[in-house]
Amino acid sequence: MNTRDLSANIPYRAGRGIEEVARDLGLDPAALIKLSSNENPFGPSPNAIEAIETAAKDVHTYPKAAHTDLTAAIAAEWDLSPEQVWLTPGGDGLLDYLSRAMLSEGDRVLAPDPGFAYYPMSARYHGAVVESYPLSKEDGFAQTAPAILDQYDGQRFIYITTPHNPSGSEMALEEIEMLAAETDSETLIIVDEAYGEFTDAPSARRLLDERDDIAILRTFSKAYGLAGLRLGYGLIPAEWADAYERINTPFAVNLLACHAGLAALSDDAHVEKTVETTRWAREFMEEQLDARTWPSGGNFILAEVGDGAAVAEAAQKEGVIIRDCGSFGLPECIRITCGTEESTRRAVDTLNEIIGGD
C-alpha cells in the first residue's frame, strides 16, 4: 500500500540538536552551543517551570479549564474577545487550522520564497495548489504590497512572515493594510508574527478591528522559551471566530502547555531580558561578523559566507551549531540564532576564523 503523492512537499529540516551533533562528532555535549533553531537561550520562565511541575500531577485529566484560562489571558493581553483567540499546538498548528477552516480542494495559495516550509506543506495537505512570490537577496528581501500583488491572482491565502525567516526583513503595517485592501474579500492574509516580540514594529492586530480578511499567528516557542511544549495561537476576526469549535482537534493543546503558557505570560522580566539580549546580539553580529548580513527584526541574523554548508560543518566541529540555509534556497548563507552574550561572542569568533581561513 502506498501513500498519496507527497513528492511536492519539501520536508521541514529543523536545526540540528546538541546531542545529535555531539554523538556524530564524538564531542562532549557540554562543550557545544546551539544557535541553529531560533530558540530562547535562557530557556523558559521560572514561572513556567514551576507551573509545569505543579500541574504534572493532573496530566490524567483533559485540559478544558486550563485551555479556557489561557485563552482568556491571551484575549485580555490583545484586547480581543476569547472567541478571537485560537489556541493551537505550535504556530504550525494554526496554519493547519486555518487550512481546515478555509481551504477547499483546488484552492490556490501564495507563499514567500524563501520562506517557512510548512506554509506550502499545510496547504497541500488540505488540497490546495501552492504558488509563490519571491523575496530576493538583491533588494534586501524587501516585503512590499506591490511586489506581492504582482504575483496575486485571486489566491485564497497569502502568507506573510514579519519578521521574515530566514532573512529577518519586515513588512510594514501600512504595506499589509495596502495588500489587504487590494486583494479580493475572500483572500485571507495570514500574518506570521512568530518573532513579533523581538521587533519594535507594530503588530497587525489593529487590522482585526477593521477587517475580516486578516489572521495573525503568534507563538510561545521563541521569546517565551516554550518550543518543546508546542504552544501557539491565532488572533482571528470576530466574524468567523466560532469556526474554531468545528475544526479544533479535541484537546490538541496539552495541559502542561496551557499552564506553562499562562505562567509565562505573567513573567514580563523574562521576556524583557530575552528581547534585550537578542537586540544586543543582533547588533554585535552585524558589526563584528566578517560577512555580509541583513538587518533583522527576529532573534537571528542571516549571513552570506560563500558555502553555507561547509561553514556550518566547520563550525560544528568547533562546537558551534548554526543553520546552513540550503533548504531555504540560499546555499551561500547561514543563519545564526541570537544567543547569550557569551555564546554569541564565541560564535562570531569561531565563524570569523573559519571565514578568514577560506
FIMI-292705 format. One record per residue: x, y, z of N, C-alpha, C in turn. Coordinates in steps of 0.1 Angstrom, whole numbers, plus 5000, padded with zeros to 4 digits. Example, Ala and Ser with C-alpha at 12.3 -4.5 7.8 and 13.67 -1.06 7.14 Angstrom:
2
(site (5132,4943,5078),(5123,4955,5078),(5132,4967,5078)) (site (5128,4978,5071),(5137,4989,5071),(5129,5000,5079)) 
This chain:
358
(site (5009,4988,5000),(5000,5000,5000),(5009,5012,5000)) (site (5005,5022,4992),(5013,5035,4991),(5006,5047,4996)) (site (5014,5057,5000),(5008,5069,5004),(5004,5077,4991)) (site (4996,5087,4993),(4993,5096,4981),(5006,5103,4977)) (site (5006,5109,4966),(5019,5115,4961),(5022,5127,4970)) (site (5033,5126,4977),(5038,5137,4985),(5051,5143,4980)) (site (5054,5141,4968),(5067,5145,4962),(5068,5160,4962)) (site (5057,5167,4961),(5058,5182,4961),(5062,5188,4974)) (site (5060,5181,4985),(5063,5186,4998),(5078,5184,5001)) (site (5085,5195,5004),(5099,5195,5008),(5099,5194,5023)) (site (5105,5183,5028),(5104,5181,5043),(5110,5193,5050)) (site (5104,5196,5062),(5109,5207,5070),(5122,5201,5077)) (site (5133,5208,5076),(5145,5204,5083),(5148,5213,5094)) (site (5146,5208,5106),(5149,5215,5118),(5165,5216,5120)) (site (5169,5227,5128),(5183,5228,5131),(5187,5216,5139)) (site (5200,5212,5138),(5205,5200,5145),(5206,5204,5160)) (site (5204,5193,5168),(5205,5195,5182),(5218,5191,5188)) (site (5220,5195,5200),(5233,5193,5207),(5237,5178,5208)) (site (5227,5170,5213),(5230,5156,5215),(5233,5149,5202)) (site (5226,5153,5191),(5228,5147,5178),(5242,5150,5173)) (site (5246,5163,5173),(5259,5167,5168),(5270,5161,5177)) (site (5268,5161,5190),(5279,5156,5199),(5281,5141,5196)) (site (5270,5133,5193),(5271,5119,5190),(5279,5117,5177)) (site (5275,5125,5167),(5281,5123,5154),(5296,5126,5153)) (site (5299,5137,5161),(5313,5141,5161),(5322,5137,5172)) (site (5316,5129,5181),(5323,5124,5193),(5328,5135,5202)) (site (5319,5145,5204),(5323,5157,5212),(5315,5156,5225)) (site (5319,5164,5235),(5312,5165,5248),(5300,5174,5246)) (site (5288,5170,5249),(5277,5179,5247),(5278,5192,5255)) (site (5285,5192,5266),(5286,5204,5274),(5295,5214,5268)) (site (5303,5210,5258),(5312,5219,5251),(5305,5226,5239)) (site (5293,5222,5235),(5286,5227,5223),(5277,5238,5227)) (site (5275,5247,5217),(5264,5257,5218),(5256,5256,5206)) (site (5242,5257,5208),(5233,5255,5197),(5227,5269,5193)) (site (5230,5273,5181),(5224,5286,5176),(5218,5284,5162)) (site (5211,5273,5161),(5205,5268,5148),(5190,5268,5148)) (site (5183,5270,5159),(5169,5268,5158),(5160,5279,5164)) (site (5167,5291,5165),(5159,5303,5170),(5152,5301,5183)) (site (5158,5293,5192),(5152,5291,5205),(5157,5301,5215)) (site (5150,5302,5226),(5154,5311,5237),(5166,5306,5244)) (site (5177,5314,5244),(5189,5309,5250),(5188,5308,5266)) (site (5178,5315,5271),(5177,5315,5286),(5167,5304,5290)) (site (5161,5297,5281),(5151,5287,5284),(5138,5293,5288)) (site (5129,5285,5294),(5116,5291,5298),(5117,5299,5311)) (site (5106,5307,5313),(5105,5314,5325),(5105,5305,5337)) (site (5111,5309,5348),(5110,5301,5361),(5095,5299,5365)) (site (5087,5309,5362),(5073,5307,5365),(5067,5296,5357)) (site (5071,5294,5345),(5065,5284,5336),(5070,5270,5341)) (site (5083,5269,5345),(5088,5256,5351),(5080,5252,5363)) (site (5078,5262,5372),(5070,5259,5384),(5056,5255,5381)) (site (5050,5261,5371),(5036,5258,5367),(5036,5243,5362)) (site (5046,5240,5354),(5046,5226,5348),(5047,5216,5359)) (site (5056,5218,5369),(5058,5209,5380),(5046,5208,5388)) (site (5039,5219,5390),(5026,5218,5398),(5015,5211,5391)) (site (5015,5213,5378),(5004,5207,5370),(5006,5192,5366)) (site (5018,5188,5368),(5022,5174,5364),(5013,5163,5370)) (site (5009,5165,5382),(5001,5156,5389),(4987,5154,5383)) (site (4983,5164,5374),(4970,5164,5369),(4969,5160,5354)) (site (4980,5154,5349),(4981,5151,5335),(4971,5140,5331)) (site (4965,5133,5340),(4955,5123,5337),(4942,5129,5333)) (site (4940,5143,5334),(4928,5150,5331),(4929,5158,5318)) (site (4918,5160,5311),(4918,5168,5299),(4920,5183,5303)) (site (4926,5191,5294),(4929,5205,5298),(4918,5215,5295)) (site (4906,5212,5298),(4895,5221,5295),(4896,5234,5302)) (site (4897,5234,5316),(4898,5246,5323),(4910,5254,5320)) (site (4922,5247,5319),(4934,5254,5316),(4934,5260,5303)) (site (4928,5254,5293),(4926,5259,5280),(4918,5272,5280)) (site (4907,5272,5288),(4899,5284,5289),(4906,5295,5295)) (site (4914,5292,5306),(4921,5303,5313),(4932,5309,5305)) (site (4939,5301,5297),(4949,5307,5289),(4943,5315,5277)) (site (4933,5310,5271),(4926,5317,5261),(4922,5331,5266)) (site (4916,5331,5278),(4911,5344,5283),(4923,5354,5286)) (site (4934,5348,5291),(4945,5357,5294),(4951,5363,5281)) (site (4952,5355,5271),(4957,5360,5258),(4948,5370,5252)) (site (4935,5367,5253),(4925,5377,5248),(4926,5390,5255)) (site (4928,5390,5268),(4930,5402,5276),(4943,5410,5272)) (site (4953,5402,5269),(4966,5408,5265),(4964,5416,5252)) (site (4956,5411,5243),(4954,5417,5230),(4941,5425,5229)) (site (4934,5426,5239),(4921,5434,5239),(4912,5428,5228)) (site (4910,5415,5229),(4901,5408,5220),(4891,5400,5228)) (site (4881,5395,5222),(4872,5385,5229),(4879,5372,5229)) (site (4876,5363,5239),(4882,5350,5239),(4879,5342,5226)) (site (4868,5344,5220),(4865,5337,5207),(4874,5340,5196)) (site (4881,5351,5197),(4891,5355,5187),(4905,5350,5189)) (site (4906,5341,5199),(4919,5335,5202),(4918,5320,5199)) (site (4926,5315,5190),(4926,5301,5187),(4939,5295,5192)) (site (4938,5287,5203),(4950,5280,5208),(4953,5269,5199)) (site (4966,5267,5196),(4970,5256,5187),(4982,5249,5191)) (site (4985,5237,5187),(4997,5230,5190),(5009,5236,5182)) (site (5015,5246,5187),(5025,5253,5179),(5019,5263,5169)) (site (5028,5272,5164),(5023,5281,5154),(5019,5273,5141)) (site (5026,5262,5138),(5023,5254,5126),(5009,5249,5127)) (site (5004,5246,5140),(4991,5241,5142),(4980,5251,5137)) (site (4983,5264,5139),(4974,5274,5134),(4973,5274,5119)) (site (4984,5272,5112),(4983,5271,5097),(4974,5259,5093)) (site (4975,5248,5100),(4966,5237,5097),(4951,5241,5100)) (site (4949,5247,5111),(4935,5251,5115),(4929,5260,5105)) (site (4937,5270,5100),(4932,5279,5090),(4929,5272,5077)) (site (4938,5263,5074),(4935,5255,5062),(4923,5247,5063)) (site (4920,5241,5074),(4908,5233,5076),(4896,5242,5075)) (site (4897,5254,5080),(4885,5263,5081),(4882,5269,5067)) (site (4893,5271,5059),(4891,5280,5048),(4893,5273,5034)) (site (4902,5263,5033),(4906,5258,5020),(4897,5247,5015)) (site (4894,5248,5002),(4887,5237,4995),(4897,5231,4985)) (site (4894,5219,4981),(4902,5212,4971),(4904,5221,4958)) (site (4917,5223,4955),(4919,5231,4943),(4921,5246,4945)) (site (4919,5250,4957),(4922,5265,4960),(4937,5267,4958)) (site (4940,5280,4955),(4954,5283,4954),(4958,5292,4965)) (site (4971,5291,4969),(4977,5299,4980),(4990,5305,4975)) (site (4994,5316,4981),(5006,5324,4977),(5015,5325,4989)) (site (5027,5319,4987),(5037,5318,4999),(5050,5325,4995)) (site (5057,5330,5004),(5070,5336,5001),(5081,5326,4998)) (site (5090,5330,4989),(5101,5321,4985),(5114,5330,4985)) (site (5123,5328,4995),(5123,5317,5005),(5113,5320,5016)) (site (5110,5309,5024),(5100,5310,5034),(5099,5297,5042)) (site (5090,5298,5052),(5088,5286,5061),(5082,5275,5053)) (site (5089,5263,5053),(5085,5252,5045),(5071,5247,5048)) (site (5066,5250,5061),(5053,5244,5064),(5041,5252,5058)) (site (5043,5264,5053),(5032,5270,5046),(5027,5262,5034)) (site (5036,5258,5025),(5031,5250,5014),(5027,5236,5018)) (site (5034,5230,5028),(5031,5217,5032),(5016,5217,5038)) (site (5013,5226,5046),(4999,5226,5052),(4989,5228,5042)) (site (4992,5237,5032),(4982,5240,5022),(4979,5227,5013)) (site (4990,5221,5009),(4989,5209,5001),(4982,5198,5008)) (site (4984,5196,5021),(4977,5186,5029),(4962,5188,5028)) (site (4958,5200,5026),(4944,5203,5025),(4939,5205,5011)) (site (4946,5200,5001),(4942,5200,4987),(4944,5213,4979)) (site (4952,5222,4985),(4954,5235,4978),(4966,5234,4968)) (site (4967,5243,4959),(4978,5244,4949),(4986,5256,4954)) (site (4999,5254,4955),(5008,5264,4961),(5015,5271,4950)) (site (5015,5285,4951),(5022,5294,4942),(5030,5303,4951)) (site (5040,5310,4945),(5049,5317,4954),(5052,5331,4948)) (site (5056,5340,4958),(5061,5353,4954),(5076,5354,4959)) (site (5085,5360,4951),(5099,5360,4955),(5103,5371,4965)) (site (5112,5367,4974),(5119,5377,4982),(5133,5376,4978)) (site (5139,5386,4973),(5152,5385,4967),(5163,5391,4976)) (site (5174,5384,4976),(5186,5389,4983),(5191,5402,4978)) (site (5190,5404,4964),(5195,5416,4958),(5188,5429,4963)) (site (5175,5428,4967),(5169,5440,4972),(5166,5439,4987)) (site (5175,5431,4994),(5174,5430,5008),(5162,5423,5014)) (site (5156,5414,5006),(5145,5406,5010),(5133,5415,5013)) (site (5132,5427,5006),(5122,5436,5009),(5108,5430,5007)) (site (5099,5434,5016),(5085,5429,5015),(5076,5441,5013)) (site (5070,5442,5001),(5061,5453,4998),(5048,5447,4992)) (site (5037,5455,4994),(5025,5451,4988),(5025,5450,4972)) (site (5031,5460,4965),(5032,5459,4951),(5039,5447,4946)) (site (5050,5443,4952),(5057,5431,4948),(5049,5418,4949)) (site (5041,5417,4960),(5032,5406,4962),(5021,5406,4952)) (site (5015,5418,4950),(5004,5419,4941),(5008,5416,4927)) (site (5020,5417,4923),(5025,5413,4910),(5023,5398,4908)) (site (5023,5390,4919),(5021,5376,4917),(5007,5372,4921)) (site (4998,5381,4925),(4985,5378,4930),(4975,5376,4919)) (site (4967,5366,4920),(4957,5363,4910),(4945,5356,4917)) (site (4940,5362,4928),(4928,5357,4934),(4931,5345,4943)) (site (4943,5343,4948),(4946,5332,4957),(4938,5333,4970)) (site (4935,5321,4975),(4927,5321,4988),(4935,5326,5000)) (site (4947,5322,5001),(4956,5326,5012),(4968,5334,5006)) (site (4973,5344,5013),(4986,5349,5012),(4993,5349,5025)) (site (5005,5342,5025),(5012,5341,5037),(5023,5352,5038)) (site (5023,5359,5049),(5033,5370,5052),(5040,5366,5064)) (site (5054,5367,5064),(5062,5365,5076),(5069,5377,5080)) (site (5066,5383,5091),(5072,5395,5096),(5074,5395,5111)) (site (5087,5395,5116),(5099,5394,5108),(5100,5381,5100)) (site (5107,5381,5089),(5108,5370,5080),(5119,5361,5084)) (site (5116,5348,5083),(5127,5338,5085),(5130,5331,5071)) (site (5143,5332,5067),(5155,5334,5075),(5161,5348,5074)) (site (5155,5357,5066),(5163,5370,5064),(5162,5380,5075)) (site (5151,5380,5082),(5148,5390,5093),(5141,5402,5088)) (site (5138,5403,5075),(5132,5415,5069),(5118,5416,5075)) (site (5112,5428,5074),(5099,5431,5080),(5090,5437,5069)) (site (5077,5435,5071),(5067,5441,5062),(5060,5452,5070)) (site (5060,5464,5066),(5054,5475,5074),(5039,5473,5074)) (site (5033,5477,5085),(5019,5475,5087),(5011,5482,5076)) (site (5016,5494,5071),(5009,5501,5060),(5009,5492,5048)) (site (5020,5485,5045),(5021,5476,5034),(5011,5464,5035)) (site (5010,5459,5047),(5000,5448,5049),(4986,5453,5047)) (site (4983,5465,5052),(4970,5471,5050),(4967,5474,5036)) (site (4977,5478,5028),(4975,5481,5014),(4972,5467,5007)) (site (4980,5457,5010),(4978,5444,5004),(4964,5439,5006)) (site (4959,5440,5018),(4945,5435,5021),(4935,5443,5014)) (site (4937,5456,5012),(4928,5465,5005),(4927,5462,4990)) (site (4938,5457,4985),(4939,5455,4970),(4936,5440,4966)) (site (4933,5432,4976),(4930,5418,4972),(4915,5415,4975)) (site (4911,5404,4969),(4897,5400,4970),(4892,5398,4984)) (site (4879,5400,4987),(4874,5399,5000),(4875,5385,5005)) (site (4876,5375,4996),(4877,5361,5000),(4892,5356,5001)) (site (4901,5365,5000),(4915,5362,5002),(4919,5365,5016)) (site (4924,5355,5023),(4929,5357,5037),(4944,5360,5037)) (site (4947,5371,5044),(4961,5375,5046),(4965,5369,5060)) (site (4974,5359,5059),(4979,5353,5072),(4992,5359,5075)) (site (4993,5367,5086),(5004,5374,5091),(5011,5366,5102)) (site (5022,5360,5098),(5030,5352,5108),(5039,5361,5116)) (site (5036,5363,5129),(5044,5371,5138),(5051,5363,5148)) (site (5056,5351,5144),(5062,5342,5154),(5074,5349,5161)) (site (5080,5359,5154),(5092,5366,5160),(5088,5380,5164)) (site (5075,5383,5166),(5070,5396,5168),(5075,5403,5181)) (site (5078,5395,5191),(5083,5402,5204),(5097,5408,5202)) (site (5104,5405,5191),(5118,5409,5190),(5119,5422,5182)) (site (5108,5427,5177),(5108,5440,5169),(5100,5451,5175)) (site (5104,5463,5172),(5096,5475,5177),(5084,5478,5167)) (site (5084,5471,5156),(5073,5474,5146),(5060,5469,5152)) (site (5049,5476,5149),(5036,5472,5155),(5031,5459,5149)) (site (5023,5452,5157),(5016,5440,5152),(5005,5444,5143)) (site (5001,5435,5135),(4989,5437,5126),(4976,5436,5134)) (site (4977,5434,5147),(4965,5432,5155),(4954,5443,5152)) (site (4958,5456,5150),(4949,5467,5148),(4940,5464,5136)) (site (4944,5457,5126),(4936,5455,5115),(4924,5446,5118)) (site (4925,5438,5128),(4913,5429,5132),(4901,5437,5136)) (site (4903,5450,5140),(4892,5458,5143),(4885,5464,5131)) (site (4891,5463,5119),(4887,5469,5107),(4883,5459,5096)) (site (4889,5447,5097),(4888,5438,5086),(4884,5424,5090)) (site (4879,5416,5081),(4877,5401,5084),(4885,5392,5075)) (site (4895,5398,5069),(4904,5390,5060),(4918,5390,5064)) (site (4921,5391,5077),(4934,5391,5083),(4934,5381,5095)) (site (4944,5372,5095),(4946,5363,5107),(4961,5365,5111)) (site (4963,5364,5124),(4977,5366,5129),(4982,5354,5137)) (site (4993,5350,5133),(5000,5338,5140),(5009,5343,5151)) (site (5009,5338,5163),(5018,5341,5174),(5022,5328,5180)) (site (5033,5328,5187),(5038,5315,5193),(5045,5318,5207)) (site (5045,5307,5215),(5052,5308,5228),(5066,5301,5226)) (site (5070,5297,5214),(5082,5290,5212),(5095,5298,5213)) (site (5094,5311,5209),(5106,5319,5208),(5108,5328,5220)) (site (5102,5339,5221),(5105,5348,5233),(5102,5342,5246)) (site (5091,5333,5246),(5087,5327,5259),(5094,5314,5262)) (site (5102,5309,5253),(5111,5297,5256),(5103,5284,5258)) (site (5092,5282,5251),(5084,5270,5254),(5083,5261,5241)) (site (5094,5262,5233),(5093,5255,5220),(5090,5240,5222)) (site (5095,5233,5232),(5093,5219,5234),(5079,5215,5238)) (site (5071,5225,5242),(5057,5222,5246),(5047,5224,5234)) (site (5052,5230,5223),(5044,5232,5211),(5031,5240,5214)) (site (5032,5253,5217),(5021,5261,5220),(5021,5274,5211)) (site (5011,5275,5204),(5009,5287,5196),(4994,5292,5197)) (site (4992,5303,5189),(4978,5307,5189),(4976,5317,5177)) (site (4963,5318,5174),(4960,5328,5163),(4951,5339,5169)) (site (4952,5350,5163),(4943,5362,5165),(4934,5363,5153)) (site (4921,5362,5155),(4912,5359,5144),(4901,5369,5144)) (site (4896,5373,5132),(4884,5382,5131),(4872,5376,5138)) (site (4864,5385,5144),(4853,5381,5152),(4842,5375,5143)) (site (4842,5379,5130),(4831,5374,5121),(4831,5359,5119)) (site (4843,5353,5119),(4843,5338,5117),(4850,5331,5129)) (site (4851,5337,5140),(4858,5331,5151),(4852,5318,5156)) (site (4839,5316,5155),(4832,5304,5160),(4835,5292,5152)) (site (4842,5293,5141),(4846,5281,5133),(4856,5272,5141)) (site (4862,5278,5151),(4872,5270,5159),(4867,5257,5164)) (site (4855,5258,5170),(4849,5246,5176),(4847,5235,5166)) (site (4846,5238,5154),(4843,5229,5143),(4855,5223,5137)) (site (4867,5229,5139),(4879,5224,5133),(4890,5221,5143)) (site (4888,5224,5155),(4898,5221,5166),(4899,5207,5169)) (site (4911,5201,5168),(4913,5187,5173),(4911,5187,5188)) (site (4903,5178,5193),(4899,5177,5207),(4911,5178,5216)) (site (4912,5188,5225),(4923,5189,5235),(4936,5188,5229)) (site (4938,5195,5217),(4951,5195,5210),(4962,5201,5217)) (site (4959,5212,5225),(4969,5219,5233),(4969,5212,5247)) (site (4980,5206,5250),(4981,5198,5262),(4980,5206,5275)) (site (4978,5199,5286),(4976,5205,5299),(4988,5213,5304)) (site (5000,5207,5303),(5012,5213,5307),(5015,5226,5299)) (site (5013,5225,5286),(5015,5237,5278),(5006,5248,5282)) (site (4993,5245,5285),(4984,5256,5289),(4988,5263,5302)) (site (4992,5255,5311),(4996,5260,5324),(5009,5268,5323)) (site (5019,5263,5315),(5031,5269,5313),(5029,5283,5305)) (site (5021,5283,5295),(5018,5295,5288),(5012,5306,5296)) (site (5003,5302,5305),(4996,5311,5314),(5007,5317,5323)) (site (5016,5309,5329),(5026,5314,5338),(5036,5323,5331)) (site (5040,5319,5318),(5049,5327,5311),(5044,5341,5308)) (site (5031,5342,5305),(5026,5355,5302),(5027,5365,5314)) (site (5029,5359,5326),(5030,5368,5338),(5044,5372,5341)) (site (5054,5367,5334),(5068,5370,5337),(5073,5379,5326)) (site (5070,5392,5328),(5075,5402,5318),(5090,5404,5319)) (site (5096,5402,5330),(5110,5404,5332),(5118,5394,5323)) (site (5113,5381,5323),(5120,5371,5315),(5120,5374,5300)) (site (5108,5379,5295),(5107,5383,5281),(5116,5395,5278)) (site (5116,5405,5287),(5124,5417,5285),(5139,5413,5285)) (site (5143,5405,5294),(5157,5401,5293),(5160,5394,5280)) (site (5152,5385,5276),(5154,5378,5263),(5155,5388,5251)) (site (5145,5397,5251),(5145,5407,5240),(5157,5416,5240)) (site (5161,5421,5252),(5172,5430,5253),(5185,5423,5248)) (site (5187,5410,5253),(5199,5403,5249),(5199,5400,5234)) (site (5187,5397,5228),(5186,5395,5214),(5190,5407,5206)) (site (5186,5419,5210),(5189,5431,5203),(5204,5434,5204)) (site (5210,5431,5216),(5224,5433,5217),(5232,5423,5207)) (site (5227,5410,5207),(5234,5400,5199),(5232,5403,5184)) (site (5221,5408,5180),(5219,5412,5166),(5229,5423,5162)) (site (5230,5433,5170),(5239,5444,5167),(5253,5440,5167)) (site (5257,5431,5177),(5271,5426,5178),(5274,5418,5165)) (site (5265,5409,5161),(5269,5401,5149),(5269,5409,5137)) (site (5260,5419,5135),(5260,5428,5123),(5274,5436,5123)) (site (5279,5440,5134),(5291,5448,5134),(5304,5440,5134)) (site (5304,5428,5140),(5316,5421,5142),(5318,5409,5133)) (site (5308,5404,5127),(5309,5392,5118),(5315,5396,5105)) (site (5326,5389,5100),(5333,5392,5088),(5325,5386,5076)) (site (5313,5390,5074),(5305,5385,5063),(5293,5395,5061)) (site (5287,5395,5050),(5276,5404,5047),(5264,5399,5055)) (site (5257,5408,5062),(5245,5404,5069),(5234,5413,5065)) (site (5221,5410,5069),(5210,5418,5065),(5203,5423,5079)) (site (5197,5435,5079),(5190,5439,5091),(5179,5429,5095)) (site (5178,5426,5107),(5169,5416,5112),(5160,5421,5123)) (site (5147,5418,5122),(5138,5421,5133),(5135,5408,5142)) (site (5142,5397,5138),(5140,5385,5146),(5151,5382,5156)) (site (5151,5370,5161),(5162,5366,5170),(5173,5358,5164)) (site (5177,5363,5152),(5187,5356,5144),(5192,5366,5133)) (site (5203,5362,5127),(5210,5370,5117),(5212,5361,5105)) (site (5210,5366,5093),(5214,5359,5081),(5227,5364,5076)) (site (5236,5355,5073),(5249,5360,5068),(5253,5352,5055)) (site (5260,5359,5046),(5265,5353,5034),(5279,5350,5035)) (site (5282,5337,5034),(5296,5332,5037),(5302,5324,5026)) (site (5296,5323,5015),(5302,5316,5003),(5296,5302,5002)) (site (5300,5293,5010),(5295,5279,5010),(5289,5277,5024)) (site (5276,5279,5025),(5270,5278,5039),(5271,5265,5045)) (site (5269,5254,5037),(5270,5240,5043),(5284,5238,5048)) (site (5294,5242,5041),(5308,5240,5045),(5311,5247,5058)) (site (5307,5260,5058),(5310,5268,5070),(5302,5262,5082)) (site (5290,5258,5080),(5282,5252,5092),(5289,5240,5097)) (site (5294,5231,5087),(5300,5219,5091),(5313,5222,5099)) (site (5321,5232,5094),(5333,5235,5101),(5330,5241,5115)) (site (5320,5249,5116),(5316,5255,5129),(5312,5244,5139)) (site (5305,5234,5134),(5301,5223,5143),(5313,5216,5149)) (site (5323,5214,5141),(5335,5207,5146),(5342,5215,5157)) (site (5339,5228,5157),(5344,5237,5167),(5334,5239,5179)) (site (5323,5231,5178),(5313,5232,5189),(5303,5243,5188)) (site (5301,5249,5176),(5291,5259,5174),(5282,5254,5163)) (site (5269,5252,5167),(5259,5247,5158),(5251,5258,5153)) (site (5252,5260,5140),(5244,5271,5133),(5236,5264,5121)) (site (5228,5272,5114),(5219,5266,5104),(5224,5270,5090)) (site (5228,5261,5082),(5230,5264,5068),(5217,5266,5061)) (site (5216,5275,5051),(5203,5279,5045),(5201,5273,5032)) (site (5207,5261,5029),(5204,5255,5016),(5190,5251,5014)) (site (5183,5247,5025),(5169,5243,5025),(5160,5255,5022)) (site (5165,5267,5024),(5157,5279,5020),(5161,5284,5006)) (site (5169,5276,4999),(5173,5281,4986),(5184,5291,4986)) (site (5191,5292,4997),(5202,5302,4999),(5215,5294,5004)) (site (5220,5286,4995),(5232,5278,4999),(5244,5285,5003)) (site (5245,5298,4999),(5256,5306,5002),(5255,5313,5016)) (site (5244,5310,5023),(5241,5317,5035),(5240,5308,5047)) (site (5242,5314,5059),(5240,5307,5072),(5231,5316,5080)) (site (5224,5310,5089),(5215,5317,5099),(5220,5314,5113)) (site (5222,5325,5121),(5228,5323,5134),(5218,5329,5144)) (site (5213,5320,5153),(5204,5325,5163),(5211,5334,5173)) (site (5204,5344,5178),(5210,5352,5189),(5211,5344,5202)) (site (5223,5343,5207),(5224,5335,5220),(5226,5345,5232)) (site (5232,5339,5242),(5236,5348,5253),(5248,5356,5249)) (site (5253,5365,5257),(5264,5373,5253),(5276,5364,5251)) (site (5278,5354,5260),(5290,5345,5259),(5289,5337,5246)) (site (5278,5331,5244),(5277,5322,5232),(5277,5329,5219)) (site (5272,5341,5219),(5272,5349,5207),(5286,5353,5203)) (site (5294,5358,5214),(5308,5361,5211),(5316,5349,5206)) (site (5313,5338,5212),(5321,5326,5208),(5317,5322,5194)) (site (5305,5323,5190),(5301,5320,5176),(5307,5330,5166)) (site (5307,5342,5169),(5314,5352,5160),(5328,5349,5159)) (site (5335,5347,5170),(5350,5344,5169),(5352,5331,5161)) (site (5344,5321,5163),(5346,5309,5156),(5343,5310,5141)) (site (5333,5317,5137),(5329,5319,5123),(5339,5328,5116)) (site (5344,5338,5123),(5354,5347,5117),(5367,5339,5114)) (site (5371,5330,5122),(5383,5322,5120),(5380,5313,5108)) (site (5368,5307,5107),(5365,5298,5095),(5365,5306,5082)) (site (5357,5317,5083),(5356,5325,5071),(5369,5331,5066)) (site (5377,5336,5076),(5390,5341,5072),(5400,5331,5067)) (site (5398,5318,5071),(5407,5307,5066),(5403,5302,5053)) (site (5392,5306,5047),(5388,5301,5034),(5396,5307,5023)) 
